[in-house]
Amino acid sequence: MWTLLIVLLVIWLGLSVLGFVVKGLLWLAVLGVVLFLATLVFGFLRRGRSKV
């Protein structure tokens, strides 16, 4: 599970960087940031729930 989350975070971060580097792909940067944050929140929620 953690491996999948880390892989997703790396992919979203890569998409964000690509979107910011290429001016025409700003929408890709925004999408990458949103997906990165959503994956982080999902990971923290899963981690917190498994400890209980």
mmCIF file of the N, C-alpha and C atoms, coordinates in Angstrom:
data_MODEL
# 
_entry.id   MODEL 
# 
loop_
_atom_site.group_PDB 
_atom_site.id 
_atom_site.type_symbol 
_atom_site.label_atom_id 
_atom_site.label_alt_id 
_atom_site.label_comp_id 
_atom_site.label_asym_id 
_atom_site.label_entity_id 
_atom_site.label_seq_id 
_atom_site.pdbx_PDB_ins_code 
_atom_site.Cartn_x 
_atom_site.Cartn_y 
_atom_site.Cartn_z 
_atom_site.occupancy 
_atom_site.B_iso_or_equiv 
_atom_site.pdbx_formal_charge 
_atom_site.auth_seq_id 
_atom_site.auth_comp_id 
_atom_site.auth_asym_id 
_atom_site.auth_atom_id 
_atom_site.pdbx_PDB_model_num 
ATOM 1   N N  . MET A 1 1  ? 0.821  -1.193 0.000   1.00 0.00 ? 1  MET A N  1 
ATOM 2   C CA . MET A 1 1  ? 0.000  0.000  0.000   1.00 0.00 ? 1  MET A CA 1 
ATOM 3   C C  . MET A 1 1  ? 0.865  1.257  0.000   1.00 0.00 ? 1  MET A C  1 
ATOM 4   N N  . TRP A 1 2  ? 1.889  1.272  0.842   1.00 0.00 ? 2  TRP A N  1 
ATOM 5   C CA . TRP A 1 2  ? 2.754  2.459  0.916   1.00 0.00 ? 2  TRP A CA 1 
ATOM 6   C C  . TRP A 1 2  ? 3.532  2.658  -0.374  1.00 0.00 ? 2  TRP A C  1 
ATOM 7   N N  . THR A 1 3  ? 3.901  1.561  -1.014  1.00 0.00 ? 3  THR A N  1 
ATOM 8   C CA . THR A 1 3  ? 4.631  1.667  -2.277  1.00 0.00 ? 3  THR A CA 1 
ATOM 9   C C  . THR A 1 3  ? 3.760  2.343  -3.331  1.00 0.00 ? 3  THR A C  1 
ATOM 10  N N  . LEU A 1 4  ? 2.506  1.972  -3.386  1.00 0.00 ? 4  LEU A N  1 
ATOM 11  C CA . LEU A 1 4  ? 1.577  2.580  -4.335  1.00 0.00 ? 4  LEU A CA 1 
ATOM 12  C C  . LEU A 1 4  ? 1.421  4.073  -4.069  1.00 0.00 ? 4  LEU A C  1 
ATOM 13  N N  . LEU A 1 5  ? 1.283  4.456  -2.813  1.00 0.00 ? 5  LEU A N  1 
ATOM 14  C CA . LEU A 1 5  ? 1.148  5.870  -2.471  1.00 0.00 ? 5  LEU A CA 1 
ATOM 15  C C  . LEU A 1 5  ? 2.395  6.660  -2.859  1.00 0.00 ? 5  LEU A C  1 
ATOM 16  N N  . ILE A 1 6  ? 3.553  6.100  -2.611  1.00 0.00 ? 6  ILE A N  1 
ATOM 17  C CA . ILE A 1 6  ? 4.797  6.793  -2.958  1.00 0.00 ? 6  ILE A CA 1 
ATOM 18  C C  . ILE A 1 6  ? 4.928  6.933  -4.470  1.00 0.00 ? 6  ILE A C  1 
ATOM 19  N N  . VAL A 1 7  ? 4.589  5.886  -5.210  1.00 0.00 ? 7  VAL A N  1 
ATOM 20  C CA . VAL A 1 7  ? 4.649  5.946  -6.672  1.00 0.00 ? 7  VAL A CA 1 
ATOM 21  C C  . VAL A 1 7  ? 3.685  7.009  -7.197  1.00 0.00 ? 7  VAL A C  1 
ATOM 22  N N  . LEU A 1 8  ? 2.469  7.056  -6.661  1.00 0.00 ? 8  LEU A N  1 
ATOM 23  C CA . LEU A 1 8  ? 1.503  8.070  -7.081  1.00 0.00 ? 8  LEU A CA 1 
ATOM 24  C C  . LEU A 1 8  ? 1.997  9.473  -6.769  1.00 0.00 ? 8  LEU A C  1 
ATOM 25  N N  . LEU A 1 9  ? 2.578  9.662  -5.594  1.00 0.00 ? 9  LEU A N  1 
ATOM 26  C CA . LEU A 1 9  ? 3.095  10.982 -5.240  1.00 0.00 ? 9  LEU A CA 1 
ATOM 27  C C  . LEU A 1 9  ? 4.197  11.424 -6.194  1.00 0.00 ? 9  LEU A C  1 
ATOM 28  N N  . VAL A 1 10 ? 5.064  10.507 -6.570  1.00 0.00 ? 10 VAL A N  1 
ATOM 29  C CA . VAL A 1 10 ? 6.143  10.834 -7.510  1.00 0.00 ? 10 VAL A CA 1 
ATOM 30  C C  . VAL A 1 10 ? 5.563  11.183 -8.880  1.00 0.00 ? 10 VAL A C  1 
ATOM 31  N N  . ILE A 1 11 ? 4.562  10.442 -9.321  1.00 0.00 ? 11 ILE A N  1 
ATOM 32  C CA . ILE A 1 11 ? 3.936  10.729 -10.615 1.00 0.00 ? 11 ILE A CA 1 
ATOM 33  C C  . ILE A 1 11 ? 3.274  12.100 -10.597 1.00 0.00 ? 11 ILE A C  1 
ATOM 34  N N  . TRP A 1 12 ? 2.517  12.395 -9.543  1.00 0.00 ? 12 TRP A N  1 
ATOM 35  C CA . TRP A 1 12 ? 1.827  13.693 -9.463  1.00 0.00 ? 12 TRP A CA 1 
ATOM 36  C C  . TRP A 1 12 ? 2.831  14.831 -9.384  1.00 0.00 ? 12 TRP A C  1 
ATOM 37  N N  . LEU A 1 13 ? 3.913  14.629 -8.660  1.00 0.00 ? 13 LEU A N  1 
ATOM 38  C CA . LEU A 1 13 ? 4.938  15.663 -8.574  1.00 0.00 ? 13 LEU A CA 1 
ATOM 39  C C  . LEU A 1 13 ? 5.589  15.895 -9.940  1.00 0.00 ? 13 LEU A C  1 
ATOM 40  N N  . GLY A 1 14 ? 5.847  14.836 -10.666 1.00 0.00 ? 14 GLY A N  1 
ATOM 41  C CA . GLY A 1 14 ? 6.411  14.956 -12.004 1.00 0.00 ? 14 GLY A CA 1 
ATOM 42  C C  . GLY A 1 14 ? 5.480  15.693 -12.952 1.00 0.00 ? 14 GLY A C  1 
ATOM 43  N N  . LEU A 1 15 ? 4.186  15.387 -12.886 1.00 0.00 ? 15 LEU A N  1 
ATOM 44  C CA . LEU A 1 15 ? 3.222  16.091 -13.728 1.00 0.00 ? 15 LEU A CA 1 
ATOM 45  C C  . LEU A 1 15 ? 3.159  17.573 -13.376 1.00 0.00 ? 15 LEU A C  1 
ATOM 46  N N  . SER A 1 16 ? 3.242  17.891 -12.104 1.00 0.00 ? 16 SER A N  1 
ATOM 47  C CA . SER A 1 16 ? 3.212  19.292 -11.679 1.00 0.00 ? 16 SER A CA 1 
ATOM 48  C C  . SER A 1 16 ? 4.423  20.044 -12.210 1.00 0.00 ? 16 SER A C  1 
ATOM 49  N N  . VAL A 1 17 ? 5.587  19.457 -12.078 1.00 0.00 ? 17 VAL A N  1 
ATOM 50  C CA . VAL A 1 17 ? 6.808  20.109 -12.560 1.00 0.00 ? 17 VAL A CA 1 
ATOM 51  C C  . VAL A 1 17 ? 6.735  20.294 -14.074 1.00 0.00 ? 17 VAL A C  1 
ATOM 52  N N  . LEU A 1 18 ? 6.295  19.271 -14.789 1.00 0.00 ? 18 LEU A N  1 
ATOM 53  C CA . LEU A 1 18 ? 6.161  19.366 -16.239 1.00 0.00 ? 18 LEU A CA 1 
ATOM 54  C C  . LEU A 1 18 ? 5.184  20.475 -16.626 1.00 0.00 ? 18 LEU A C  1 
ATOM 55  N N  . GLY A 1 19 ? 4.079  20.568 -15.901 1.00 0.00 ? 19 GLY A N  1 
ATOM 56  C CA . GLY A 1 19 ? 3.093  21.604 -16.183 1.00 0.00 ? 19 GLY A CA 1 
ATOM 57  C C  . GLY A 1 19 ? 3.628  22.999 -15.944 1.00 0.00 ? 19 GLY A C  1 
ATOM 58  N N  . PHE A 1 20 ? 4.444  23.187 -14.904 1.00 0.00 ? 20 PHE A N  1 
ATOM 59  C CA . PHE A 1 20 ? 5.001  24.507 -14.635 1.00 0.00 ? 20 PHE A CA 1 
ATOM 60  C C  . PHE A 1 20 ? 6.127  24.864 -15.610 1.00 0.00 ? 20 PHE A C  1 
ATOM 61  N N  . VAL A 1 21 ? 6.856  23.854 -16.115 1.00 0.00 ? 21 VAL A N  1 
ATOM 62  C CA . VAL A 1 21 ? 7.958  24.112 -17.034 1.00 0.00 ? 21 VAL A CA 1 
ATOM 63  C C  . VAL A 1 21 ? 7.422  24.498 -18.414 1.00 0.00 ? 21 VAL A C  1 
ATOM 64  N N  . VAL A 1 22 ? 6.419  23.781 -18.882 1.00 0.00 ? 22 VAL A N  1 
ATOM 65  C CA . VAL A 1 22 ? 5.828  24.061 -20.189 1.00 0.00 ? 22 VAL A CA 1 
ATOM 66  C C  . VAL A 1 22 ? 4.660  25.022 -19.975 1.00 0.00 ? 22 VAL A C  1 
ATOM 67  N N  . LYS A 1 23 ? 4.777  26.231 -20.494 1.00 0.00 ? 23 LYS A N  1 
ATOM 68  C CA . LYS A 1 23 ? 3.787  27.275 -20.217 1.00 0.00 ? 23 LYS A CA 1 
ATOM 69  C C  . LYS A 1 23 ? 2.377  26.883 -20.632 1.00 0.00 ? 23 LYS A C  1 
ATOM 70  N N  . GLY A 1 24 ? 2.219  26.196 -21.720 1.00 0.00 ? 24 GLY A N  1 
ATOM 71  C CA . GLY A 1 24 ? 0.895  25.837 -22.214 1.00 0.00 ? 24 GLY A CA 1 
ATOM 72  C C  . GLY A 1 24 ? 0.211  24.755 -21.402 1.00 0.00 ? 24 GLY A C  1 
ATOM 73  N N  . LEU A 1 25 ? 0.952  24.143 -20.506 1.00 0.00 ? 25 LEU A N  1 
ATOM 74  C CA . LEU A 1 25 ? 0.383  23.039 -19.724 1.00 0.00 ? 25 LEU A CA 1 
ATOM 75  C C  . LEU A 1 25 ? 0.145  23.415 -18.271 1.00 0.00 ? 25 LEU A C  1 
ATOM 76  N N  . LEU A 1 26 ? -0.268 24.647 -18.033 1.00 0.00 ? 26 LEU A N  1 
ATOM 77  C CA . LEU A 1 26 ? -0.533 25.072 -16.656 1.00 0.00 ? 26 LEU A CA 1 
ATOM 78  C C  . LEU A 1 26 ? -1.644 24.245 -16.011 1.00 0.00 ? 26 LEU A C  1 
ATOM 79  N N  . TRP A 1 27 ? -2.607 23.832 -16.820 1.00 0.00 ? 27 TRP A N  1 
ATOM 80  C CA . TRP A 1 27 ? -3.685 22.996 -16.299 1.00 0.00 ? 27 TRP A CA 1 
ATOM 81  C C  . TRP A 1 27 ? -3.137 21.673 -15.767 1.00 0.00 ? 27 TRP A C  1 
ATOM 82  N N  . LEU A 1 28 ? -2.082 21.160 -16.389 1.00 0.00 ? 28 LEU A N  1 
ATOM 83  C CA . LEU A 1 28 ? -1.469 19.919 -15.935 1.00 0.00 ? 28 LEU A CA 1 
ATOM 84  C C  . LEU A 1 28 ? -0.788 20.120 -14.584 1.00 0.00 ? 28 LEU A C  1 
ATOM 85  N N  . ALA A 1 29 ? -0.203 21.287 -14.394 1.00 0.00 ? 29 ALA A N  1 
ATOM 86  C CA . ALA A 1 29 ? 0.432  21.599 -13.114 1.00 0.00 ? 29 ALA A CA 1 
ATOM 87  C C  . ALA A 1 29 ? -0.619 21.660 -12.010 1.00 0.00 ? 29 ALA A C  1 
ATOM 88  N N  . VAL A 1 30 ? -1.724 22.320 -12.293 1.00 0.00 ? 30 VAL A N  1 
ATOM 89  C CA . VAL A 1 30 ? -2.793 22.428 -11.290 1.00 0.00 ? 30 VAL A CA 1 
ATOM 90  C C  . VAL A 1 30 ? -3.355 21.051 -10.973 1.00 0.00 ? 30 VAL A C  1 
ATOM 91  N N  . LEU A 1 31 ? -3.584 20.244 -11.990 1.00 0.00 ? 31 LEU A N  1 
ATOM 92  C CA . LEU A 1 31 ? -4.089 18.891 -11.775 1.00 0.00 ? 31 LEU A CA 1 
ATOM 93  C C  . LEU A 1 31 ? -3.098 18.061 -10.961 1.00 0.00 ? 31 LEU A C  1 
ATOM 94  N N  . GLY A 1 32 ? -1.819 18.184 -11.275 1.00 0.00 ? 32 GLY A N  1 
ATOM 95  C CA . GLY A 1 32 ? -0.796 17.441 -10.531 1.00 0.00 ? 32 GLY A CA 1 
ATOM 96  C C  . GLY A 1 32 ? -0.751 17.836 -9.070  1.00 0.00 ? 32 GLY A C  1 
ATOM 97  N N  . VAL A 1 33 ? -0.853 19.133 -8.780  1.00 0.00 ? 33 VAL A N  1 
ATOM 98  C CA . VAL A 1 33 ? -0.836 19.601 -7.386  1.00 0.00 ? 33 VAL A CA 1 
ATOM 99  C C  . VAL A 1 33 ? -2.066 19.093 -6.641  1.00 0.00 ? 33 VAL A C  1 
ATOM 100 N N  . VAL A 1 34 ? -3.231 19.170 -7.272  1.00 0.00 ? 34 VAL A N  1 
ATOM 101 C CA . VAL A 1 34 ? -4.468 18.700 -6.626  1.00 0.00 ? 34 VAL A CA 1 
ATOM 102 C C  . VAL A 1 34 ? -4.390 17.204 -6.346  1.00 0.00 ? 34 VAL A C  1 
ATOM 103 N N  . LEU A 1 35 ? -3.935 16.421 -7.310  1.00 0.00 ? 35 LEU A N  1 
ATOM 104 C CA . LEU A 1 35 ? -3.826 14.974 -7.106  1.00 0.00 ? 35 LEU A CA 1 
ATOM 105 C C  . LEU A 1 35 ? -2.764 14.630 -6.068  1.00 0.00 ? 35 LEU A C  1 
ATOM 106 N N  . PHE A 1 36 ? -1.675 15.394 -6.040  1.00 0.00 ? 36 PHE A N  1 
ATOM 107 C CA . PHE A 1 36 ? -0.627 15.182 -5.041  1.00 0.00 ? 36 PHE A CA 1 
ATOM 108 C C  . PHE A 1 36 ? -1.197 15.387 -3.641  1.00 0.00 ? 36 PHE A C  1 
ATOM 109 N N  . LEU A 1 37 ? -1.904 16.491 -3.444  1.00 0.00 ? 37 LEU A N  1 
ATOM 110 C CA . LEU A 1 37 ? -2.477 16.778 -2.128  1.00 0.00 ? 37 LEU A CA 1 
ATOM 111 C C  . LEU A 1 37 ? -3.550 15.757 -1.747  1.00 0.00 ? 37 LEU A C  1 
ATOM 112 N N  . ALA A 1 38 ? -4.369 15.347 -2.715  1.00 0.00 ? 38 ALA A N  1 
ATOM 113 C CA . ALA A 1 38 ? -5.400 14.352 -2.438  1.00 0.00 ? 38 ALA A CA 1 
ATOM 114 C C  . ALA A 1 38 ? -4.780 13.014 -2.031  1.00 0.00 ? 38 ALA A C  1 
ATOM 115 N N  . THR A 1 39 ? -3.689 12.635 -2.679  1.00 0.00 ? 39 THR A N  1 
ATOM 116 C CA . THR A 1 39 ? -3.012 11.385 -2.325  1.00 0.00 ? 39 THR A CA 1 
ATOM 117 C C  . THR A 1 39 ? -2.394 11.476 -0.938  1.00 0.00 ? 39 THR A C  1 
ATOM 118 N N  . LEU A 1 40 ? -1.822 12.625 -0.602  1.00 0.00 ? 40 LEU A N  1 
ATOM 119 C CA . LEU A 1 40 ? -1.273 12.805 0.741   1.00 0.00 ? 40 LEU A CA 1 
ATOM 120 C C  . LEU A 1 40 ? -2.356 12.677 1.803   1.00 0.00 ? 40 LEU A C  1 
ATOM 121 N N  . VAL A 1 41 ? -3.486 13.333 1.593   1.00 0.00 ? 41 VAL A N  1 
ATOM 122 C CA . VAL A 1 41 ? -4.586 13.267 2.556   1.00 0.00 ? 41 VAL A CA 1 
ATOM 123 C C  . VAL A 1 41 ? -5.081 11.829 2.679   1.00 0.00 ? 41 VAL A C  1 
ATOM 124 N N  . PHE A 1 42 ? -5.256 11.145 1.561   1.00 0.00 ? 42 PHE A N  1 
ATOM 125 C CA . PHE A 1 42 ? -5.701 9.764  1.587   1.00 0.00 ? 42 PHE A CA 1 
ATOM 126 C C  . PHE A 1 42 ? -4.714 8.885  2.360   1.00 0.00 ? 42 PHE A C  1 
ATOM 127 N N  . GLY A 1 43 ? -3.428 9.089  2.144   1.00 0.00 ? 43 GLY A N  1 
ATOM 128 C CA . GLY A 1 43 ? -2.412 8.307  2.852   1.00 0.00 ? 43 GLY A CA 1 
ATOM 129 C C  . GLY A 1 43 ? -2.427 8.550  4.347   1.00 0.00 ? 43 GLY A C  1 
ATOM 130 N N  . PHE A 1 44 ? -2.578 9.808  4.749   1.00 0.00 ? 44 PHE A N  1 
ATOM 131 C CA . PHE A 1 44 ? -2.628 10.113 6.177   1.00 0.00 ? 44 PHE A CA 1 
ATOM 132 C C  . PHE A 1 44 ? -3.892 9.557  6.822   1.00 0.00 ? 44 PHE A C  1 
ATOM 133 N N  . LEU A 1 45 ? -5.009 9.601  6.115   1.00 0.00 ? 45 LEU A N  1 
ATOM 134 C CA . LEU A 1 45 ? -6.244 9.049  6.659   1.00 0.00 ? 45 LEU A CA 1 
ATOM 135 C C  . LEU A 1 45 ? -6.147 7.534  6.813   1.00 0.00 ? 45 LEU A C  1 
ATOM 136 N N  . ARG A 1 46 ? -5.567 6.877  5.832   1.00 0.00 ? 46 ARG A N  1 
ATOM 137 C CA . ARG A 1 46 ? -5.403 5.420  5.923   1.00 0.00 ? 46 ARG A CA 1 
ATOM 138 C C  . ARG A 1 46 ? -4.445 5.040  7.046   1.00 0.00 ? 46 ARG A C  1 
ATOM 139 N N  . ARG A 1 47 ? -3.378 5.821  7.191   1.00 0.00 ? 47 ARG A N  1 
ATOM 140 C CA . ARG A 1 47 ? -2.395 5.550  8.244   1.00 0.00 ? 47 ARG A CA 1 
ATOM 141 C C  . ARG A 1 47 ? -3.030 5.725  9.618   1.00 0.00 ? 47 ARG A C  1 
ATOM 142 N N  . GLY A 1 48 ? -3.821 6.768  9.791   1.00 0.00 ? 48 GLY A N  1 
ATOM 143 C CA . GLY A 1 48 ? -4.456 7.030  11.072  1.00 0.00 ? 48 GLY A CA 1 
ATOM 144 C C  . GLY A 1 48 ? -5.499 5.986  11.418  1.00 0.00 ? 48 GLY A C  1 
ATOM 145 N N  . ARG A 1 49 ? -6.199 5.486  10.427  1.00 0.00 ? 49 ARG A N  1 
ATOM 146 C CA . ARG A 1 49 ? -7.238 4.506  10.671  1.00 0.00 ? 49 ARG A CA 1 
ATOM 147 C C  . ARG A 1 49 ? -6.662 3.142  11.011  1.00 0.00 ? 49 ARG A C  1 
ATOM 148 N N  . SER A 1 50 ? -5.520 2.780  10.429  1.00 0.00 ? 50 SER A N  1 
ATOM 149 C CA . SER A 1 50 ? -4.935 1.459  10.677  1.00 0.00 ? 50 SER A CA 1 
ATOM 150 C C  . SER A 1 50 ? -4.325 1.336  12.068  1.00 0.00 ? 50 SER A C  1 
ATOM 151 N N  . LYS A 1 51 ? -3.994 2.468  12.705  1.00 0.00 ? 51 LYS A N  1 
ATOM 152 C CA . LYS A 1 51 ? -3.412 2.414  14.049  1.00 0.00 ? 51 LYS A CA 1 
ATOM 153 C C  . LYS A 1 51 ? -4.459 2.176  15.123  1.00 0.00 ? 51 LYS A C  1 
ATOM 154 N N  . VAL A 1 52 ? -5.707 2.488  14.826  1.00 0.00 ? 52 VAL A N  1 
ATOM 155 C CA . VAL A 1 52 ? -6.786 2.357  15.823  1.00 0.00 ? 52 VAL A CA 1 
ATOM 156 C C  . VAL A 1 52 ? -7.236 0.940  15.947  1.00 0.00 ? 52 VAL A C  1 
# 
